[in-house]
Amino acid sequence: MTELQAGQGAQPLEVPRIDARPQRYRDVLIALAAFALLALLPFIFGSKQLLDFVIRCAAYGLFATSLNLLVGYTGLISFGHGMFFGLGAYGFGLMMQKTGVAIPVAFVATLAMTFVVAVVIGAICVRLKEIYFAFVTLAFQMLIHSTILSWQSLTGGDQGLRGGIPRPPFLGIDLSNHLHLYITSCALLVIGLFLMRQIAQSPFGYTLRMIRDNATRASFIGIDVWRAKLTIFVLAALFAATGGMIMALFVSGAYPEFAYWTISGEGIFINMLGGVTTFLGPMVGTMLFLILNDTVTRLTEYHGIVLGIVILFFAIGLRKGLMDFAVEWFAQRRGEGRG
Amino acid sequence: MILVDLDALASCLVSPACLVTQTTSGLIIGMLLFLVAVGLTLIFGVLKVVNFSHGAFYMFGAYFAMTAYQLTGSFALAMLSGAVGTAILGLIFERVFMSRVYGRDVLMQLLVCYAFVLIFDDVVRMVWGPEFKSMGMPAAFQVPPLFIAGGVVPPYYLLLIGVALAAAVVLGLGLARSRIGKVIRAAAHNPGMVSALGINTGLIYGGVFALGGMLAGLAGALAAPVRSLTPGMGFSVLIESFIVTVIGGMGSILGALIGALLIGLIRSFGSLGFPLFTEGLMYLFMVIVLVSRPTGLFGKEVA
């Protein structure tokens, strides 16, 4: 039995309600409330640093949550998910620099490009078993990274996309204005999380959980496992690319580091930190990771050692993410209250 | 910018001198990859984990060799310290950390290794500094190159190929014939039964990990005179040797050898014909093998 199943086994699997509408209304309300709260933030605390932090949380959070759709929900441990983050950043940046189309057009075009790449790579990868899947996705990440480095005339090589990304205003939104960029990032984050939540709670989402727990049984009852895995691989890639686009807008450029394997490693670490058994675990993990990373980078130039030790502490010591602990603690308390 | 240069490739294929030069450089890449990949495949075969931090052993082997060479001036001692140092490191790493995650989620195994990739790279940065280093060619090999059919072959290349081939033969025969080899193969097949027969499987696991680390360290030490040393140098080698094991089949030593040689030759000849797509060729080859034979050229179906 794997660790994931063990964590799941502690509580009976939540059975989807036959009428999913009340839950969807609840999700809409939560999403609207979260967006309102985030939108009010700049008027309460005017600090630019805080807003920057939230924008980075949006970029990394979409990336990490989409990775959890693969790791936590489907049991596909992708070690190359960061390639779509990088593709999103480069695709969007290049589109804006070279063609000068409107931002929404570039946004949709980048998603379309990511879709095509993800279908091709996914079709090759999802046939493979656990460790092979992890490494072959990683290999593709390295291929994309080395392509970005060697295709200098297009991508600027190791210098990245320089000269800034033009951000012409559209529909009254001017993304070169920091506040507008902040609100747009928050909107993308909330919409992205809402959509991923709907995927996770849909019948398709429960099919994914079944594939994770027992792929053989799933295929016996008539589920096309390969197609389901490919579908979630591509969907997750689209959300990761959205995260990459937010990042490109934020730094007004794209750098090879966005497509380097360490981004994927960080994504896995974020999921571990927050926990993969809850939907919002990766979001909590993202915030913790960014705070941790910023603090450590400020204190020492050897932040790899510190991060490595933290990872070891979680992987060998705790064996769970923080949100997993929180959920268990609540479940225990509720159990005591009843008894 | 030239993407495809088939003329260069064709004119090389008909010239003996160019053929010899390119083949030797392909063999060098292939042999170094083989030493790293065979450790990876051995560890996977017996311990059922993919050592994601295997590239770090290659890196440490190179740095240990450089330091030993600078201190003693002896090339043999440099090779020895590269191999032995990484063997000890592998043993400690396996006993203290990896042994805690056997049989657990692949995610945990990858995370522990990922943590050590970060830690090891920073340790190297701390001890040896972040800049590029080079060991320099040992004095014994600073002799004029050999000319074989008009192609240039530095003598050091011959030594490198010889050492790697010797390692392949010793390893292959040792696993097939010797008692320890049989015990290792038995432990790969059924560790519970081996341990019930009174054999310390923990010791075997540690030993196999040390052996794998030693081979990667030896590869690093052999590469030190001809490549530049930098923290993180192990990672691209790790990816390439993983591709080698995917092509050859996980757990197969012969597969690792053939896969490594194929990748080496693809790299050296590919750089003539497809200068910007050399890496891509490697991946393309991997994809073709994966699609047509998912278990690799020499792999058996893993249950």
Chai-1 contact restraints between the chains, C-beta under 6 A:
chainA,res_idxA,chainB,res_idxB,connection_type,confidence,min_distance_angstrom,max_distance_angstrom,comment,restraint_id
A,T2,B,D105,contact,1.0,0.0,6.0,A-B,restraint_1
A,E3,B,R104,contact,1.0,0.0,6.0,A-B,restraint_2
A,E3,B,D105,contact,1.0,0.0,6.0,A-B,restraint_3
A,I77,B,V106,contact,1.0,0.0,6.0,A-B,restraint_4
A,I77,B,L107,contact,1.0,0.0,6.0,A-B,restraint_5
A,I124,B,V287,contact,1.0,0.0,6.0,A-B,restraint_6
A,E130,B,V106,contact,1.0,0.0,6.0,A-B,restraint_7
A,I131,B,V50,contact,1.0,0.0,6.0,A-B,restraint_8
A,I131,B,V106,contact,1.0,0.0,6.0,A-B,restraint_9
A,F135,B,F242,contact,1.0,0.0,6.0,A-B,restraint_10
A,A139,B,I239,contact,1.0,0.0,6.0,A-B,restraint_11
A,M142,B,I239,contact,1.0,0.0,6.0,A-B,restraint_12
A,L143,B,Y283,contact,1.0,0.0,6.0,A-B,restraint_13
A,S146,B,E279,contact,1.0,0.0,6.0,A-B,restraint_14
A,S150,B,L276,contact,1.0,0.0,6.0,A-B,restraint_15
A,G265,B,Y114,contact,1.0,0.0,6.0,A-B,restraint_16
A,M272,B,L111,contact,1.0,0.0,6.0,A-B,restraint_17
A,Y302,B,D122,contact,1.0,0.0,6.0,A-B,restraint_18
A,G304,B,L118,contact,1.0,0.0,6.0,A-B,restraint_19
A,G304,B,D121,contact,1.0,0.0,6.0,A-B,restraint_20
A,G304,B,D122,contact,1.0,0.0,6.0,A-B,restraint_21
A,I305,B,I119,contact,1.0,0.0,6.0,A-B,restraint_22
A,I305,B,D122,contact,1.0,0.0,6.0,A-B,restraint_23
A,L307,B,L118,contact,1.0,0.0,6.0,A-B,restraint_24
A,G308,B,A115,contact,1.0,0.0,6.0,A-B,restraint_25
A,G308,B,L118,contact,1.0,0.0,6.0,A-B,restraint_26
A,G308,B,I119,contact,1.0,0.0,6.0,A-B,restraint_27
A,I311,B,L111,contact,1.0,0.0,6.0,A-B,restraint_28
A,I311,B,A115,contact,1.0,0.0,6.0,A-B,restraint_29
A,L312,B,A115,contact,1.0,0.0,6.0,A-B,restraint_30
A,A315,B,M108,contact,1.0,0.0,6.0,A-B,restraint_31
A,A315,B,L111,contact,1.0,0.0,6.0,A-B,restraint_32
A,A315,B,V112,contact,1.0,0.0,6.0,A-B,restraint_33
A,I316,B,R100,contact,1.0,0.0,6.0,A-B,restraint_34
